[in-house]
Amino acid sequence: MSMKGQVALVTGASRGIGKAIAQALVAEGATVIGTATTANGAEAISTYLAENGKGMVLNVAESESINSVIEAITAEYGQLDILVNNAGITRDNLLMRMKEDEWDDVLNTNLKSVFRLSKAVMRGMMKRRNGRIINISSVVGTTGNPGQANYCAAKAGLVGFTKSLAKEIAARGITVNCVAPGFIDTDMTQSLTEEQKQAIFTNIPAARLGQPEEIAAAVVFLASAGAAYITGETIHVNGGMAMV
Amino acid sequence: MSTIEERVKKIIVEQLGVKEEEVKPEASFENDLGADSLDTVELVMALEEEFETEIPDEEAEKIKTVQAAIDYVTNHADD
């Protein structure tokens, strides 16, 4: 229970990797606020977090929504120690067919949101000389993936963002890191076609999908006191699929 | 009750870890008082809290000396 008294915000926490992260942080003793885009999603989060936190509605693509959620958290819990930028979407298409909307939606939700959220939480973290920002990137941000030029651009963008912010605020006791999942057993990968899955499996030495809990374990480590000297780093959790 | 000037100087001393006698009106945060760009951002944050005001980014960028900070707060004290 090393995170007792700490408050964490996990975006996109209603299911999949986000839910596993929220539960793992709770298991360490943290209070967790999990966000979802719908009221139903937020309610589901409140249910599984029970007395260890609550769900809130947040559209990470909207600045105002972000500011009101951060204000509400600060008012109710007084501080925010850990930010996990997990919320993400896919709008897959071959570039030849990709609409500008598909590009913008993915960049806005997966990359610009991290700029917005990080900025919103930084004042408090700087004042307390302590904080953890953990961005969920992806193996495809490093390897590329046909049909995902928008998603890969956003996920690679997170890595550059992470390194820059890490350098800016390291002296203030705040670390900024990425966890880059490989192919994990979630709704997002279940929407892949059988052909895509087969192609992916041949490239995973571990010969299986990863579990959301295996991503959460890396996030918990980066959020822990023991990881205070790790910043600007990306931890790849991908069963050997890509060794960087 | 301290004057605005005294309160501003006190914040500068605390934020930048400098001696009170170094905080002369013409002193530049970055050139004379050893602040880096993030220190000046934090200094502006501290001024905002002390004087319960919000300093817009374009104004904050102009606050580079002790006198500029005192002037800004003085001019916006009754807003």
Interface residues (C-beta under 8 A of the other chain):
Chain A: R123 M126 K127 E168 I169 A171 R172
Chain B: L38 E42 M45
